[in-house]
Amino acid sequence: MLIQLTMRRIDGLPIPNSPVDGIRILALLPSRWHKDVSQATGDIVIRVRTDEDTTSAQVRAEVTEILTAPEVDHWELVTCQPLPMSRTLAKEENR
C-alpha cells in the first residue's frame, strides 16, 4: 500500500528549509517501509510503501506514536492518505 503522510508543526510556525526534522522522522519510521520525504509549504510530506495487508489506520497509529518522541514531538500528523499505485511501482513490487 502506498500512503502519503503530511506532518505540520504543532505551533504552526513555518520551518526553515533544513531537512533535519524530516530526516529525524524518516529514521523513526519502521525500516520495513520504503520511504521518500519532501517539504511542501512548511509541511513535511512522506510517502511510505507498506505491505499490502497494512491498513492506513495502522500506519496512522504507528506514525502518531512515533511523533511522541521528544526529538519530533513538535510535529503532528495532519493527513494519512492512501494513494493509487502507479503501474511502474506495482511492477517493481511484484519482482
N, C-alpha and C positions, 0 to 999 in steps of 0.2 A: 504494500500500500504506500502511496506517495502522499505526504502530508506537508502542508505549509504552515509553519508556526510563525506568528508575529508577536514580538515582545516589545513593550514600551516601558520607559522609566516610570516608576510609581509617582514621582514628583512632577512628571510632565515636562520637565526641563529638557531642551534639546541636548543631544550628546555631541561631543566633539567627533571629528572624523576618525578617531582612533578605533581600530577594530578589536581592542583589548577585551572589552566585555563580551563581544560576540565569540571570540576565541575561548574565553573562560566558559561560556555556556556550552559551546561545542564540546569542550573537554569533559564536561559533566554529563553529557548525554550518553546513553548506552553505546558501547563500542560496536554492538551488533547492528546498529542503524547506520546506513550510508547517509552522510550529511553534507550540506552545502550552505554557506552563510553569505548574506549580503546585508547592506544597510539601505534603508529607504525612508526618507523624510524623518530622520531621527529614531526610527524603529529598527529593531534587529529582525531580519526575516531569515528563517532557516527552513530549508526543505529537507525532510528526512524520508528515507525509504525503509520501511519496516517489513517484517514478514507479512504475508497475506492474511494470516489469521489474527493479526493485531488490529484492534479497533481504534478509531480516533479517540474514543473515550479513555482507553487505556493509555494512549500517548499523552492526552491532556493531563491525566492524573499523574503520570510519571514526570512530565515537564513541570507541572505545578509544584510537585515535591522538590524537584531539583532547584527551582527558583527560591527555595527557602534557605539555601546555602548562604552563609554570610557574605561571600565574595560576589554574589549576584542577587542578593535579596532586595535590591532596589529596582528590580525588573519584575514585570507582571506579564503573564500570558494573555494576550488580547484575542487572538484567534488561533484555532487549530482546525484547519480546513483541508479535508481530503481533496486531492487533485486527480484528474484523469491521467493515466499513464500514457505517454506517447508510445507509438509503435516501436521506435528505436529503443526506448528504455525497457519495454516489455520483452523485446528480443534479447537484450542483454541479460535480463533476469532469467530467461529460460536456458541460458548457456550453462 
